[in-house]
Amino acid sequence: MLRETIKMFWTNITHDKVRSFLNVLGVVIGVASIIALITIVQGVTGNITNQLSSLEANKISIQATGTWLKPGLTEQDLQQLSRIKDVSGVSPTISGKATLVYDGVVKKDTSIQGKSNVYFSWEKDTVSIGRGINILDVQGKNQVAVIGSDISKELFFGQEPLGQQLLIRGNTFTIVGVLKAKSSFIMGSTNKAVLIPYTTAMKILSTGYINTVDVYMSDVSKSNMVTNDVTGILNSAFNYHKDSFNVFNMQNIIDVIKNITRILTLLLAGIASISLLVGGIGIMNMMLVTVTERTTEIGLRKALGAEPAQIQLQFLVESVFISLFGGVVGLFLGILIALAAAGLMKFSFSLTAWTILLAMGFSAAVGIIFGLAPARKASKLNPIDALRHV
């Protein structure tokens, strides 16, 4: 029975190729849109998430605005933070502006950042030549500097910057390293900055408090627990004063990005499904016309003993097969579009099973829903009325 139904279905759709193609086209476009859009969104956001996970997921950032009695964190607060379980390092940052002088060249309002050895231990591949700041520099409040790539080009073009001396607020600093260039669009770019030991920065910038701290974790899965412990210490440090600090957990930000991705994916799938609905309407229109054209065939089959359920099944199967045929073509077309986009946009191509199931499930559902009305109409035809067309 099914074999005969499929054979009749193929004969009917090849009878009028142009009409069949135009009706299947809506399903092809709908399925291709779902596959391509979802795969592209997942690929792009997956790359972003992976980059954030590899670079920042192990870090909790603290911005301490402080209170009028205590305008920032102290060394004792840093020690408390470093004793938290699963914390592997605490990196303070002292930021300010100062005039930089080298060989008669004066650079005003240069960004000066005080860093610790922990920063260079955790932030890999930050130094292009020379070395970063080590623990002896921090403990000895040494006057050493690691300069940004732009400053190196401006002051030492064609020269060896290592070992050269800079004047920062009248203090002589020896250059021990040059930082790798970063994109100017990256937040916290150090291309135009000079990094010195944070203990030295506290002295020359005349501050006894720290307002920015990065807390590095040994186990990313414990980020929520560590964040709670950090918050507890900061609340105690600032006497539970409201708005005295902000804690940024990168893992939470990554989770938010993943949630946004899921919502965006469902939204795009819904938009692409509109094409499937249009295709379904086309299929229903074609099947209704087919019922009219095949009135004599239906009458003969009923006169020979075919049950209404068999007639209905035949037309329903034809509708589903038309929709699934368009779905398969749309699937391969969508994969090709996603592969081309992955090559152009430089993201990893990843096609998930649920994306395929979603697209093909929609395709089959369209065939059933929009084929049901024509199938019921065909099954309810009166054999005598149908045979009048013979």
KOLGU-866797 format. One record per residue: x, y, z of N, C-alpha, C in turn. Coordinates in pm, whole numbers, plus 50000, padded with zeros to 5 digits. Each point is the difference from the previous one (the first is absolute). Layout:
<sites>
- X	Y	Z	X	Y	Z	X	Y	Z;
...
</sites>
This chain:
<sites>
- 50084	49880	50000	49916	50120	50000	50088	50126	50000;
- 50097	50004	50091	50087	50117	50011	50083	50017	49874;
- 50045	49886	49946	50082	50005	49878	49920	50058	49884;
- 49875	49957	49989	49914	50051	49894	49972	50149	50019;
- 49980	50039	50126	49974	50142	50030	50118	50087	49960;
- 50122	49953	50032	50120	50076	49965	50016	50010	49849;
- 49969	49888	49931	50010	49999	49854	49903	50100	49939;
- 49875	50004	50053	49901	50095	49950	50040	50143	50031;
- 50059	50018	50120	50045	50134	50040	50105	50052	49901;
- 50097	49916	49965	50107	50043	49909	49945	50032	49861;
- 49902	49919	49956	49938	50025	49869	49926	50134	49999;
- 49933	50030	50111	49921	50123	50007	50086	50125	50004;
- 50111	49997	50076	50082	50121	50010	50082	50023	49874;
- 50031	49891	49927	50075	50017	49875	49908	50033	49883;
- 49869	49990	50023	49905	50034	49895	50005	50149	49966;
- 50012	50083	50105	50013	50145	49980	50122	50046	50078;
- 50113	49992	49934	50128	50024	50069	50014	50143	50051;
- 49957	50096	49923	50015	50141	50038	49919	50030	50125;
- 49874	49956	50002	49915	50025	50117	50055	49931	50124;
- 50046	49877	49983	50056	49926	50114	50126	50067	50052;
- 50085	50048	49907	50123	50067	50041	49971	50126	50080;
- 49907	50081	49953	49968	50125	50068	49943	49975	50139;
- 49925	49893	50017	49942	49970	50131	50104	49941	50095;
- 50091	49921	49945	50105	49943	50083	50102	50108	50038;
- 50015	50103	49917	50100	50105	50022	49982	50069	50135;
- 49875	50022	50040	49977	50063	50130	50056	49919	50115;
- 49984	49868	49993	50054	49912	50104	50152	50000	49995;
- 50057	49997	49880	50145	50002	49984	50060	50125	50064;
- 49940	50115	49970	50051	50127	50056	49986	50002	50151;
- 49886	49952	50051	49978	50000	50144	50100	49914	50075;
- 50020	49876	49953	50094	49909	50066	50143	50050	49986;
- 50037	50048	49881	50135	50053	49980	50027	50120	50091;
- 49898	50085	50019	50015	50116	50089	50022	49956	50144;
- 49922	49903	50045	50015	49951	50137	50140	49942	50022;
- 50042	49912	49911	50131	49935	50014	50112	50104	49995;
- 49996	50089	49901	50108	50097	49981	50007	50100	50115;
- 49886	50060	50036	50000	50103	50104	50042	49945	50135;
- 49942	49887	50039	50033	49943	50131	50146	49958	50005;
- 50049	49937	49893	50139	49954	49999	50097	50117	50003;
- 49970	50106	49927	50089	50118	49999	50002	50067	50136;
- 49882	50018	50062	49993	50062	50132	50075	49916	50103;
- 49980	49870	49998	50070	49913	50095	50150	50002	49977;
- 50042	50005	49875	50144	50004	49971	50066	50127	50049;
- 49937	50114	49971	50056	50130	50040	50004	50013	50152;
- 49886	49974	50065	49995	50012	50146	50086	49895	50068;
- 50012	49883	49937	50087	49896	50057	50145	50045	50001;
- 50043	50064	49892	50138	50053	49995	50023	50107	50105;
- 49902	50091	50014	50012	50107	50100	50007	49941	50140;
- 49911	49905	50028	49996	49937	50132	50131	49926	50029;
- 50052	49929	49901	50125	49925	50020	50116	50094	50029;
- 50004	50113	49928	50108	50096	50025	49990	50060	50140;
- 49878	50034	50041	49982	50054	50135	50034	49896	50105;
- 49960	49875	49973	50024	49892	50096	50149	49976	50018;
- 50074	50005	49888	50143	49973	50008	50079	50116	50060;
- 49947	50121	49986	50076	50117	50045	49957	50053	50137;
- 49872	50003	50025	49951	50074	50115	49913	49922	50098;
- 49963	49876	49967	49906	49928	50085	50056	49971	50138;
- 50132	49999	50013	50062	49968	50129	50024	50125	50085;
- 49941	50113	49958	50030	50126	50068	49874	50070	50050;
- 50010	50051	50122	49895	50085	50056	50060	50139	50016;
- 49932	50100	49945	50051	50138	50004	49924	50081	50105;
- 50075	50079	50075	49943	50083	50106	50029	50147	49969;
- 49896	50081	50005	50014	50145	49991	49953	50059	50132;
- 50093	50050	50079	49968	50052	50133	49995	50152	49997;
- 49880	50055	50006	49985	50146	50006	50022	50050	50141;
- 49978	49912	50099	50028	50032	50139	49900	50096	50064;
- 50037	50049	50116	49918	50096	50075	50087	50121	50033;
- 49939	50101	50059	50079	50119	50032	50100	49973	50111;
- 49975	49897	50082	50097	49962	50102	50108	49908	49946;
- 49960	49915	49904	50093	49904	49943	49981	49998	49848;
- 50076	50079	49926	49978	50017	49856	50049	49885	49912;
- 50041	49890	50059	50047	49887	49920	50044	49885	50088;
- 50061	49899	49938	50048	49883	50072	50143	50021	50048;
- 50037	49927	50104	50135	50008	50056	50073	49868	49978;
- 50127	49998	50036	50078	49878	49990	49939	49888	50084;
- 49947	50036	50118	49937	49900	50086	49877	49938	49933;
- 49925	50081	49927	49885	49946	49926	50045	49902	49892;
- 50109	50034	49931	50053	49911	49898	50043	49867	50059;
- 50060	50003	50118	50042	49876	50065	49880	49913	50036;
- 49892	50064	50044	49879	49925	50031	49942	49935	49875;
- 50000	50074	49891	49950	49945	49874	50085	49882	49953;
- 50130	50009	50018	50089	49893	49954	49985	49873	50081;
- 49942	50010	50123	49982	49882	50085	49869	49926	49972;
- 49918	50051	49909	49875	49934	49965	50031	49867	49932;
- 49924	49897	50033	50018	49869	49939	49977	50009	49849;
- 50085	49930	49924	49993	49995	49853	50046	50129	49933;
- 50057	50093	50078	50061	50120	49942	50150	49975	49985;
- 50050	50015	49878	50141	49972	49973	50085	50125	49989;
- 49937	50114	49990	50078	50123	49990	49911	50123	50003;
- 50058	50108	50055	49929	50128	50008	50088	50106	49935;
- 49946	50067	49898	50080	50097	49925	49937	50139	50010;
- 50060	50090	50080	49949	50137	50010	50046	50085	49881;
- 49926	50105	49973	50039	50095	49894	49984	50142	50054;
- 50107	50077	49987	49999	50142	50036	50009	50079	49870;
- 49902	50084	49974	49998	50073	49873	50012	50150	50024;
- 50069	50066	49909	50015	50145	50009	50063	50056	49873;
- 50014	50130	49997	50062	50069	49887	50126	50071	50048;
- 50100	50002	49913	50124	50067	50037	50074	50044	49874;
- 50092	50093	50019	50083	50046	49887	50120	49908	49985;
- 50022	49956	49876	50109	49908	49969	50106	50077	49921;
- 50127	49985	50040	50108	50071	49932	50109	49901	49962;
- 50042	50008	49871	50113	49919	49954	50078	50079	49895;
- 50126	50022	50028	50092	50062	49904	49941	50129	49941;
- 49943	50082	50086	49946	50128	49958	49857	49994	49947;
- 49948	49880	49979	49862	49985	49952	49908	49992	50122;
- 49897	50085	50000	49907	50006	50113	49863	49949	49954;
- 49947	49901	50073	49867	49947	49972	49912	50025	50123;
- 49910	50096	49987	49912	50033	50111	49881	49905	50008;
- 49946	49991	50118	49880	49918	50026	50015	49857	49950;
- 50117	49943	50024	50023	49859	49965	49936	49911	50106;
- 49935	49893	49956	49936	49906	50092	50106	49919	50075;
- 49995	50010	50132	50091	49925	50086	49916	49896	50077;
- 50038	49874	49989	49926	49894	50068	50094	49921	50089;
- 49963	49995	50127	50076	49919	50094	49947	49858	50001;
- 50086	49903	49971	49962	49859	49995	50088	49918	50093;
- 49955	49877	50026	50080	49910	50083	50053	49886	49915;
- 50084	49917	50060	50052	49883	49929	49890	49900	49966;
- 49891	50001	50077	49889	49907	49975	49939	50026	49863;
- 49989	50126	49963	49943	50036	49869	50079	49934	49888;
- 50131	50006	50004	50083	49944	49894	50006	49848	50007;
- 49971	49943	50117	49997	49854	50014	49875	49941	49935;
- 49888	50072	50012	49872	49948	49950	49967	50047	49859;
- 50035	50122	49966	49972	50052	49866	50115	49961	49908;
- 49983	49885	49935	50108	49946	49917	50019	50083	49871;
- 50121	49990	49947	50034	50064	49871	49971	50150	49999;
- 50033	50067	50110	49980	50145	50005	50127	50077	49961;
- 50116	49937	50018	50128	50067	49975	50060	49950	49871;
- 50037	50094	49911	50062	49960	49872	50150	49983	50014;
- 50066	50092	50069	50143	49986	50027	50027	50039	50146;
- 50108	49946	50053	50033	50030	50139	49919	49915	50096;
- 49966	50057	50113	49926	49927	50103	49891	50088	50059;
- 49915	49938	50079	49899	50073	50071	50047	50039	50139;
- 49910	50044	50081	50031	50037	50139	50002	49874	50085;
- 50104	49983	50081	50008	49880	50085	49979	50037	50146;
- 50001	49900	50086	49968	50021	50141	50107	50085	50070;
- 50125	49991	49954	50107	50081	50060	49977	50148	49970;
- 49949	50030	49880	49969	50139	49965	49891	50055	50092;
- 49898	49916	50028	49889	50043	50085	50047	50020	50144;
- 50071	49901	50052	50045	50008	50140	50101	50112	50021;
- 50089	50022	49902	50103	50102	50014	49959	50137	49951;
- 49874	50011	49951	49952	50126	49942	50098	50055	49896;
- 50047	49906	49916	50100	50036	49899	49942	50094	49895;
- 50086	50084	49947	49959	50096	49898	50032	49943	49862;
- 49918	49899	49963	50013	49936	49869	49868	50020	49925;
- 50006	49993	49867	49881	50027	49920	49990	49903	49883;
- 49876	49963	49969	49969	49922	49879	49911	50091	49915;
- 50048	50036	49882	49931	50103	49920	49911	49936	49893;
- 49895	50074	49961	49910	49956	49895	50063	50006	49863;
- 49942	49927	49905	50058	49991	49865	50003	50136	49929;
- 49897	50083	50020	49997	50131	49934	50109	50092	50054;
- 50020	49995	50129	50104	50084	50061	50138	49955	49953;
- 50018	49868	49986	50128	49947	49952	50029	50050	49859;
- 49896	50003	49915	50020	50047	49862	50028	50149	49995;
- 49932	50076	50086	50016	50146	49998	50136	50044	50053;
- 50044	49938	50109	50123	50045	50066	50124	49925	49956;
- 49983	49874	49956	50119	49918	49973	49994	49935	49861;
- 49947	50073	49905	49991	49945	49865	50139	49971	49946;
- 50024	49874	49965	50131	49961	49948	50105	49984	50107;
- 49961	50009	50128	50095	49986	50111	49959	49884	50090;
- 50089	49959	50086	49973	49899	50100	49948	50069	50127;
- 49873	49980	50036	49947	50072	50117	50045	49943	50134;
- 50037	49872	50003	50036	49938	50128	50125	50066	50057;
- 49991	50033	50128	50112	50063	50069	49998	50152	49993;
- 49916	50055	49914	49989	50146	49991	49927	50054	50123;
- 50020	50128	50028	49942	50059	50121	49899	50110	49964;
- 49889	49999	50075	49893	50099	49985	49987	50081	50127;
- 49951	50121	49985	49967	50082	50117	49849	50006	50014;
- 49949	49956	50113	49857	50006	50029	49983	50078	50131;
- 49943	50118	49988	49985	50090	50117	50133	50020	50072;
- 50106	50016	49924	50131	50027	50057	50072	49878	50051;
- 49941	49881	49987	50063	49875	50045	50052	49924	49879;
- 50120	49946	50012	50064	49927	49890	49958	49853	50003;
- 49947	49953	49886	49957	49861	49987	50079	49933	49888;
- 50041	49877	50025	50072	49921	49899	49902	49908	49928;
- 50003	50003	49868	49910	49916	49920	50051	49856	50001;
- 49914	49908	50041	50037	49858	50006	49920	49915	49901;
- 49898	50058	49939	49919	49922	49907	49911	50088	49913;
- 49952	49942	49890	49906	50066	49910	49879	49910	49983;
- 49881	50056	50013	49876	49924	49990	49964	49970	49855;
- 49931	49889	49979	49951	49967	49866	49886	50095	49963;
- 49991	50031	49874	49894	50090	49952	49865	49931	50011;
- 49899	50076	50045	49863	49952	50008	49913	50084	49909;
- 49888	49943	49960	49905	50076	49919	49954	50122	50078;
- 49990	50113	49932	49957	50123	50067	49855	49994	50044;
- 49924	49899	49948	49860	49987	50037	49982	49918	50127;
- 50108	49933	50045	49991	49918	50120	49999	50090	50123;
- 49905	49970	50090	49991	50078	50123	50127	49978	50083;
- 50058	50106	50050	50119	49989	50083	50128	49983	49918;
- 50000	50049	49876	50120	49990	49917	50115	50074	50066;
- 50119	49938	49998	50118	50058	50065	50103	50050	49899;
- 49958	50022	49877	50095	50043	49897	50065	50134	50031;
- 49926	50089	50067	50052	50134	50031	50028	50016	50149;
- 50017	49889	50070	50018	50004	50146	50141	49959	50040;
- 50036	50041	50120	50125	49956	50062	49964	49925	50127;
- 50047	49877	50010	49970	49916	50118	50120	49999	50093;
- 49973	50026	50128	50104	50000	50102	49950	49919	50120;
- 50086	49961	50094	49951	49928	50119	49896	50084	50075;
- 49894	49935	50044	49891	50077	50062	50044	50066	50131;
- 50096	49937	50067	50051	50062	50124	50074	50130	49969;
- 50070	50002	49889	50069	50121	49955	49899	50105	49954;
- 49894	49954	49931	49897	50092	49950	49928	50068	50115;
- 49977	49927	50110	49934	50060	50117	50084	50114	50056;
- 50131	49987	49989	50090	50103	50054	50003	50123	49909;
- 50022	49978	49868	50018	50116	49912	49866	50066	49965;
- 49889	49925	50011	49869	50058	49974	49933	50048	50128;
- 50072	49985	50110	49955	50052	50131	49861	49948	50039;
- 49987	49870	50003	49874	49939	50043	50030	49882	50093;
- 49916	49983	50098	50017	49888	50092	49892	49895	49984;
- 49917	50017	49896	49887	49909	49980	49999	49944	49858;
- 49938	49885	49988	49990	49928	49873	49853	49993	49960;
- 49971	50037	49876	49860	50003	49956	49963	49890	49900;
- 50100	49937	49940	49973	49893	49904	50080	49876	50036;
- 49931	49886	50007	50066	49875	50036	49943	49888	49913;
- 50089	49914	49951	49958	49878	49929	50032	49879	50088;
- 49901	49917	50021	50016	49879	50081	49997	49880	49907;
- 50109	49922	49998	50011	49884	49911	49965	49873	50077;
- 49922	49914	49934	49953	49876	50064	50071	49879	49941;
- 50020	49899	50084	50060	49875	49953	49896	49906	49942;
- 49873	50018	50041	49890	49914	49953	49884	50089	49955;
- 49978	50006	49869	49896	50088	49945	49861	49957	50046;
- 49982	49869	50024	49868	49951	50040	49959	50053	50137;
- 50096	50051	50078	49970	50054	50133	49984	50152	49997;
- 49979	50057	49881	49999	50146	49987	49891	50066	50084;
- 49884	49938	50007	49891	50059	50078	50033	50002	50149;
- 50060	49891	50048	50039	49993	50141	50108	50103	50031;
- 50099	50009	49911	50107	50097	50021	49945	50142	49996;
- 49907	50026	49908	49938	50133	49991	49928	50036	50129;
- 49929	49904	50058	49932	50025	50128	50099	50030	50111;
- 50112	49926	50004	50102	50025	50103	50065	50137	49981;
- 50026	50035	49873	50058	50132	49971	49905	50111	50044;
- 49873	49982	49970	49899	50100	50038	49992	50015	50150;
- 50009	49888	50072	49996	50006	50146	50117	50078	50058;
- 50120	49979	49946	50118	50073	50049	49988	50149	49968;
- 49951	50033	49882	49987	50140	49962	49892	50070	50083;
- 49892	49931	50028	49898	50058	50086	50056	50033	50138;
- 50080	49908	50051	50062	50023	50131	50101	50115	49994;
- 50077	50005	49888	50102	50104	49986	49940	50139	49994;
- 49883	50012	49938	49936	50131	49985	49879	50017	50092;
- 49997	49917	50104	49897	50011	50104	49858	49996	49939;
- 49984	49912	49901	49870	49978	49935	49940	50129	49943;
- 50087	50090	49960	49951	50124	49941	49951	49974	49858;
- 49882	50050	49968	49940	49976	49869	50080	50069	49889;
- 50013	49932	49888	50067	50053	49880	50146	50036	50024;
- 50065	49926	50087	50141	50027	50025	50092	49915	49912;
- 49943	49902	49930	50081	49916	49911	49909	49927	49901;
- 50063	49952	49893	49932	49916	49900	50086	49879	49972;
- 49936	49884	49989	50071	49875	49972	49949	49946	49867;
- 50093	49974	49907	49965	49947	49868	50055	49859	49988;
- 49908	49904	49989	50038	49860	49981	49987	49967	49853;
- 50111	49975	49933	49997	49976	49855	49920	49875	49965;
- 50000	49901	50089	49923	49879	49973	49851	50032	49992;
- 49954	50091	50086	49860	50040	49995	49969	50072	49869;
- 50095	50082	49955	49981	50070	49873	49992	49901	49885;
- 50084	49896	50004	49997	49896	49897	49865	49928	50002;
- 49949	49972	50120	49869	49934	50012	49890	50088	49941;
- 50009	50132	50024	49902	50092	49943	50006	49998	49848;
- 50123	49998	49945	50018	49995	49855	49937	49873	49943;
- 50017	49889	50070	49942	49873	49955	49848	50007	50002;
- 49943	50061	50104	49854	50014	50007	49948	50089	49886;
- 50072	50110	49975	49961	50089	49891	50007	49926	49867;
- 50103	49916	49985	50015	49922	49877	49882	49906	49980;
- 49959	49934	50108	49886	49908	49989	49873	50074	49960;
- 49979	50116	50063	49880	50079	49966	50006	50047	49855;
- 50118	50049	49960	50017	50049	49863	49981	49887	49899;
- 50051	49881	50033	49985	49885	49911	49854	49963	49981;
- 49924	49998	50110	49858	49968	49990	49925	50107	49922;
- 50040	50128	50021	49936	50109	49927	50024	49988	49850;
- 50124	49971	49962	50033	49985	49858	49929	49879	49940;
- 49991	49892	50080	49928	49882	49952	49854	50032	49975;
- 49942	50081	50089	49860	50041	49983	49980	50083	49876;
- 50095	50093	49975	49990	50085	49881	50012	49916	49873;
- 50097	49907	50001	50020	49915	49883	49881	49907	49978;
- 49930	49965	50108	49886	49911	49987	49884	50064	49924;
- 50000	50133	49992	49896	50068	49922	50006	49955	49853;
- 50124	49981	49951	50015	49950	49863	49939	49862	49985;
- 50015	49918	50105	49940	49867	49996	49848	50008	49997;
- 49945	50094	50075	49854	50016	50000	49951	50042	49861;
- 50075	50091	49938	49964	50041	49863	50008	49881	49906;
- 50106	49920	50017	50012	49880	49918	49887	49902	50026;
- 49958	49990	50126	49889	49911	50035	49870	50043	49935;
- 49979	50131	49995	49878	50052	49934	50004	49964	49851;
- 50118	50011	49942	50015	49963	49859	49970	49853	49978;
- 50048	49914	50090	49973	49857	49989	49851	49972	50012;
- 49935	50066	50096	49856	49979	50018	49924	50044	49876;
- 50040	50113	49943	49935	50047	49878	50017	49900	49886;
- 50122	49946	49987	50027	49903	49895	49918	49873	50020;
- 49991	49954	50126	49925	49877	50028	49851	50019	49977;
- 49948	50118	50032	49857	50027	49975	49970	49997	49850;
- 50092	50060	49922	49985	49997	49854	50010	49856	49950;
- 50093	49923	50061	50017	49861	49960	49874	49918	50026;
- 49936	50027	50115	49875	49928	50031	49895	50025	49893;
- 49992	50127	49959	49903	50034	49895	50035	49932	49868;
- 50129	49999	49966	50043	49940	49875	49984	49848	50000;
- 50008	49940	50119	49996	49854	50009	49866	49949	50052;
- 49895	50078	49978	49867	49961	50047	49958	49865	49941;
- 50025	49981	49871	49963	49874	49934	50075	49883	50061;
- 50131	50019	50023	50082	49893	50061	49947	49962	50137;
- 49964	50102	50079	49949	49974	50135	49867	49923	49992;
- 49912	50043	49905	49872	49931	49985	50018	49855	49961;
- 50090	49970	49906	50025	49863	49958	50053	49915	50115;
- 50093	50056	50076	50057	49925	50113	49894	49968	50104;
- 49912	50097	50027	49893	49975	50097	49901	49898	49947;
- 49971	50008	49868	49907	49903	49941	50056	49859	50005;
- 50134	49988	49997	50065	49869	50007	50022	49953	50143;
- 49952	50078	50096	50005	49954	50139	50100	50069	50090;
- 50066	50105	49954	50096	50073	50085	49926	50073	50112;
- 50051	49986	50122	49941	50066	50116	50041	50148	50004;
- 49914	50086	50060	50037	50142	50015	50134	50020	50069;
- 50030	49912	50100	50127	50012	50073	50119	49975	49908;
- 49983	49907	49902	50108	49972	49906	50024	50118	49906;
- 49887	50060	49954	50012	50119	49914	50068	50114	50075;
- 49958	50021	50126	50058	50106	50081	50149	49976	50024;
- 50036	49874	50029	50141	49966	50024	50085	50027	49876;
- 49944	49966	49882	50075	50020	49877	50037	50147	49980;
- 49902	50088	50015	50026	50143	49978	50087	50059	50111;
- 49984	49949	50122	50081	50048	50111	50146	49959	49981;
- 50022	49876	49956	50136	49952	49975	50064	50082	49888;
- 49924	50031	49896	50053	50082	49891	50044	50137	50051;
- 49917	50061	50085	50033	50131	50055	50127	49995	50085;
- 50009	49898	50086	50117	49986	50087	50126	49976	49918;
- 49991	49915	49895	50116	49971	49919	50047	50123	49923;
- 49906	50080	49954	50038	50125	49932	50077	50091	50096;
- 49947	50013	50122	50063	50086	50100	50136	49946	50041;
- 50011	49867	50021	50128	49942	50040	50103	50007	49888;
- 49952	49986	49877	50091	50013	49885	50062	50140	49998;
- 49913	50101	50019	50051	50137	50008	50090	50020	50121;
- 49968	49930	50111	50082	50010	50121	50140	49946	49981;
- 50012	49886	49931	50132	49940	49975	50084	50092	49911;
- 49938	50053	49894	50073	50093	49912	50041	50125	50078;
- 49908	50052	50082	50030	50118	50082	50111	49974	50100;
- 50004	49877	50054	50104	49962	50096	50139	50013	49938;
- 50018	49941	49882	50131	50007	49934	50033	50142	49955;
- 49900	50074	49956	50023	50139	49961	50042	50085	50120;
- 49932	49980	50114	50034	50073	50122	50140	49969	50048;
- 50042	49872	49990	50135	49961	50041	50104	50068	49912;
- 49973	50006	49870	50094	50066	49908	50012	50149	50032;
- 49887	50064	50030	50003	50143	50034	50079	50022	50129;
- 49977	49915	50100	50070	50014	50128	50150	49975	49983;
- 50037	49902	49918	50142	49973	49974	50067	50119	49933;
- 49930	50060	49903	50055	50117	49931	50016	50116	50097;
- 49901	50021	50087	50008	50108	50099	50113	49975	50099;
- 50018	49874	50040	50109	49967	50093	50136	50031	49939;
- 50014	49971	49871	50127	50030	49933	50026	50149	49987;
- 49894	50077	49972	50015	50144	49983	50019	50072	50133;
- 49926	49958	50103	50002	50069	50129	50102	49940	50097;
- 50066	49893	49959	50107	49938	50080	49951	49951	50136;
- 49890	49926	50001	49958	49935	50124	49985	49851	49975;
- 50002	49923	50107	49994	49855	49987	49859	49955	49963;
- 49991	49912	49901	49870	49948	49956	49958	49888	50094;
- 49879	50009	50052	49949	49898	50091	49851	49983	49976;
- 49963	49883	49947	49860	49969	49973	49952	49898	50102;
- 49905	50039	50084	49952	49912	50106	49883	49915	49951;
- 49982	49885	50065	49893	49908	49962	49863	50062	50025;
- 49989	50079	50109	49869	50056	50030	49958	50105	49897;
- 50098	50066	49937	49968	50095	49894	49938	49929	49880;
- 50060	49885	49964	49946	49921	49890	49862	49948	50033;
- 49984	49948	50123	49871	49946	50042	49893	50110	50003;
- 50040	50121	50045	49906	50111	50005	49952	50035	49859;
- 50093	50011	49907	49964	50038	49863	49915	49893	49933;
- 50042	49874	50012	49924	49892	49935	49867	49976	50070;
- 49998	50021	50133	49874	49986	50074	49899	50104	49956;
- 50047	50125	49984	49912	50106	49949	49950	49964	49860;
- 50091	49948	49919	49965	49965	49863	49890	49894	49996;
- 50016	49895	50080	49899	49893	50004	49868	50053	50055;
- 50009	50085	50105	49878	50055	50060	49923	50086	49900;
- 50072	50075	49918	49936	50082	49897	49923	49911	49902;
- 50064	49888	49959	49934	49909	49908	49873	49940	50059;
- 50004	49965	50128	49882	49940	50065	49889	50103	50019;
- 50037	50117	50054	49900	50101	50032	49932	50053	49875;
- 50080	50034	49899	49942	50060	49881	49950	49897	49899;
- 50033	49874	50022	49948	49896	49912	49875	49935	50053;
- 49966	50028	50126	49885	49935	50062	49868	50043	49936;
- 49985	50132	49975	49874	50050	49943	49974	49943	49861;
- 50099	50003	49907	49976	49938	49869	49972	49851	50009;
- 50070	49933	50092	49979	49855	50015	49859	49970	50049;
- 49951	50076	50094	49863	49980	50050	49898	50031	49891;
- 50027	50103	49921	49909	50034	49891	49992	49885	49899;
- 50115	49941	49969	50002	49889	49905	49926	49879	50055;
- 50018	49972	50130	49936	49881	50059	49849	50014	50011;
- 49949	50122	50000	49855	50022	50016	49926	50013	49867;
- 50071	49990	49888	49934	50010	49871	49899	49885	49982;
- 49885	50032	49948	49898	49898	49971	50039	49928	49871;
- 50010	49867	50000	50042	49926	49880	49911	50030	49880;
- 49869	50015	50020	49909	50025	49888	50029	50135	49938;
- 50018	50104	50089	50033	50133	49948	50133	50000	49928;
- 50097	49924	50057	50133	49994	49940	49997	49934	49863;
- 49916	49894	49985	49996	49926	49873	49927	50077	49891;
- 49928	50103	50036	49933	50082	49899	50100	50070	49908;
- 50128	50012	50049	50100	50069	49920	50065	49907	49898;
- 49959	49871	50002	50061	49904	49906	49953	50029	49858;
</sites>
